[in-house]
Amino acid sequence: MDRFADKSLNAQAKGSALSRFESAKQRFFAQLLIAMKIPSLIEAITSEVAAGHHAVVQLVTTAEAMLARRLATLSADERAQLDIELSPREYI
């Protein structure tokens, strides 16, 4: 009967690893798509500024998962004095 428990545990570990891989893959491609848009965004900003207009760019994300990962690495003392940076560097 123990051999079935081992298979179950291995299946759970495999599922967990696959889930983490898929999440990382989705984050990677989301960042890649954003990076691919940057050259045209810079060009649009440059042309608007040259035309005498102001350019306003808003990047929106809840960063909830990124915040949760960052908070998990902090000690109780560090959490008491929060001064953290959430940036795309967290993805890398």
N, C-alpha and C positions, 0 to 999 in steps of 0.2 A: 504494500500500500504506500510506502514511502516514495517509491519511484514515481507515483502519480503526483505526489506533492512537489517533487523536484521539477517535474514537467510544468506544473502550474506556476511555480515560482519563476522558472525560466521564461515561460510565456508572458508573465507580468513584466519581467525585466525587459524582455524584447519589445513588448508593447510600449513601455515607458521610454525606452531608447528611441524607438521609431517616432513616438509623439514629439520628443524633444528635437529630433532631427527635422521633422516636418515643420515645427515652429521656427527653428533657426533658418530653414530654407525659405519660408514665407517672409521672415524679417529681412533676409538678405535680398530677395527679389524686390521687396517694397523699397528698400534703400537704393537698389540699383535703378529702379524706375524713376525715383526722385532725382538721382544723380544724372540720369540721361536728360532730364528736363531742364537742368540748371543752365546749360549754354544758351538755350533759347530764352530763358527767363532773364539772364544777364543782358542779352541783346535787346530784349524788350524794355528793360529798365534803362539801359543806356540811351535808347532812342527817345524814350519819354522824357528823360532828364535833358537831353539835347534839344528837345522841342519846348523846353521851359516848363514842363509839367513835373509833378511830384509822383514818385512811384511808391506805392504801399504794397508790401508783400506780407501775407499772413500765412504762416505754417502752423497747422493745428494738429495736435495729437494729444490724447489723454495721457500717454506715457505711463499708464497704470502698471503694466507688467514690468517696465523698466524701473519704476519707482519701487515696486515690491521686491525686485531682485536686489536693488541697491540697499534698501532698508534691511534686508535679511543679512547683509554683511556687516551691519553696524552693531556695536556693543550698546549696552544700556546707557552708558555715559555719552556716547556719540549721538544716540537718539535724543537725549535730553538737550543737546546743543546742535540741532540740525543745521548744517551748512553743506548741502550737497548740490552737485551739478548733474543735471540730466541732459545729456547731449547725444548726438549720433555716435560719439565715441563709445558709448555703452554697447552699441551693436557690434563693434569691431572686436 
